[in-house]
Amino acid sequence: MKAEALLYLKAAERTIASFLSEQKMDKPAGQSIEEILKKTVFYLIRYINTKPKTDFTTMEDVEAALSLQTLALQFIAQMTPKQFLNIFPIRKFYKGSKYSTKDYYTTKKMLSKVDMNSPIGDKVIDFLWDYANDDIEEFLVRYMVTVSKLRRFEGKPSLAEEMAKELGLKTYRLYQSSNGKKFLLDEETGRTIRVKERPKHLKLIKGRGRGESKIL
């Protein structure tokens, strides 16, 4: 595990342990519940995002990862949008309409429709999905990957495969043979397609003028 990720995990554990210890000893809390919640959410999100990405090998690994991600979501659901905005500022990107994506303006519009002083509640996923912030977007990607991995272990299609099916799109699964060759499998027909990888001696560089890519 990266040292940075471990530091965030330890910080979250210390924050929660300190609060529980004060509660057990019936001592006045050194920090307000609001501050503890904000710190815990910040540390958990940073831990999840900086933890090295690995291929889950067992269902237990997936469930453990999903349990922590769900805990982070539950903590966020208890926060108000105003508190959330304080620790995860809106990304200052203003050209979302040009690229058909969320930006500062769409996030502000979304926030204008919610009560800034009431808990985010059970619409936490919808709230995060419309919120423009790098940390939150990375967290959502990792969360969806984990959910998809769990569905695979349960014998269900991944989220992407399910969406593709609804849209009438064909999907393939990537496999690797014992000799290291990669291929795509059409699970409906059983047909395979070999994946041709770029030779290692070739590299991708940015082209001039329009930011095009070229192979050398």
N, C-alpha and C positions, 0 to 999 in steps of 0.2 A: 504494500500500500504506500502511496506517495506520502511524504512527510507532511505536506500541506493539508491533505485530506485528513490525516490523523489529528492534526492540530485542531481542525474545525470540529471533529467528533469529540475530542477531549473537552473542548470549550463548551459544547452543548451539554455534555455529561456533568461538567462542573456547575453550570448554571442551574440545571434541574436539581442536582444533588444538594446544592447550597440552599435552594428554596425549600426543599423537602425537609432538610435538617432543621431549618428555622421554624417550620411549621410543627415538627415533632417536638421541639423544645419549647414551643409556645412563646417564641421570641418575636419581637416586631421585625417584620421583613425588611431587610436592608434595601430591597428594590421593590417597586410596585409590580403587581401582576402583569401590567401592560409592558413594562420594561423586560421582564423575564420572558414573556411570550415573544416579543420582538427579537430578542437576542437568540432565543432557542430556534425560531424559524430561520433566522439569518444563518446561523451556524449549520443547521441541518441541510438547508438548500445548498450551501457552499460545500459541505461534505459530500453530498450526493453527486454534485456536479464535478468535483475534483477527484473523486474516487476513480481509479483506472478502469476503463471499460474492459470487461472480460466476457468471454462466451460462457453462459451458464451451462454447467454440465449436469446438474441435478435439479429436480423440481424443488427440493429444499432450498437450494441457492436462490432460485427465482422467488420463492415465497418470502424468504428473508429480506431480499431487496425490496419487494413490493410492500412488505409490512412497514419498513422504514419510510418509504415514499408516501404511503397512505397516512402514516403518523404525521408527516410534514403537512399534508393536505388538511388533516383534521385541525392542526394548530392554526393554519392559515384561515380556515373557516371560522375560527373564533375571533379573528382580528377584524377591525373595521377597515374599510378602504383607505381612510385617512391614515391609520397606523401603517398599513401596508405600503402606501405611497412614500412614507417617511424612510423606510429601509430599502425599498426597491423603486428608485426614481424612474419615471418614464424616459425611455430612450429618446434622445433629441434627434430624431429622424423625421423629416417633414415631407418626404416625397412618396409617401405610401400610395397615393392615388395613381402616380405614374407607373408603379410596379404592381398595382392591385394587391397590396399587402397592408397590414396594420402599421400605424405610425403614431407619432405624438398626438395628432389631431383626432384620429379615430379612438385612441385611448381616452382622451379628454371627453370626447362625446359619450363614450360608454360610461365614464365616471359621473357624467352629468345626469345620468338616468338612475343612479343608485343613491341610497342614503349613505353618505360618507361617514356617519357616526354609528351605524348599526353593523353588527357582525356580517361578514360576507355570507356565511351560512352554507346551505347545501348546494348552492350554485357556484361553488368554488372553482370547478373545472371551467365552466363558461366564463367566469371572471378572469381567470388566468389566461385562457385561450385568446381573449380580446385585449390582453395587456401587453404593451410593447416594452420589454426589458430583457436583456441578454441572459441574465441568470435564470429568469423564469422560463424563457423559451428553451434553454438547455435542459432544465428540470423536466419540462413537459415532454420533450423528446425522449429522455431517459425513462420517464414513467410509461410512455406508450410502448417503448421497446420492451420493457419488463412485462407489461400486460400481454403483449403479443407473444412473448416467450412462454408465459404461463399457459396461454391458450394452446400453444403448440404442444406443450407437455400433456395437456388435457385432451389432445386429439382434435382440437378445434382449429379453424382457420385463423390466421393472424388478423389484426385489425385492418391492415392494408389489403389482405386477400378478401376479407369480407366486404370492404368498401368497393374493391374492384368487381366483385361478383354482382353487387347491387347496380354497378354502372355498366355491367355487361362486358367487362374487360377480361382478357385471358391472363392468367398468372402462371409463373414458373417458380420452381424452387431450385436453389443452387446447391449442388452437392460436390464432394471431392472424392475421387477414387483412391484406392490404396497406393497408387503410384503417383499421387499428387495432381492428377489431371482434374480440372474443374469442368462441370457440365450442368446444364439446365434441364430440369425434368418437367414435362407437361404431365401432371398427374391425372388428367382426364383421358389422355390417349396413350400415355406411357412412352411417348416419343422423347428422345434426348437431343440436346443441341450442345455441341462442344463450345466451351468458352475460350476464345483466342485472346491471350494476354499480350500486352505490349512488351516486346523484348526489353530486357533490363538495360541494354546499352543505349536505348532511345530515351529522350527526356522531353517533357512538355515545357514549352516556354511561351511567354506572352508575345503576341504579334504586335506590330506597330499600328498606330492610328486608332483602330476600333477595339483594341483589347482582345483580338482574336488569339486562338491557341494554335500552335504549330508543333509538329513532330520533327525533331532533328535526328 
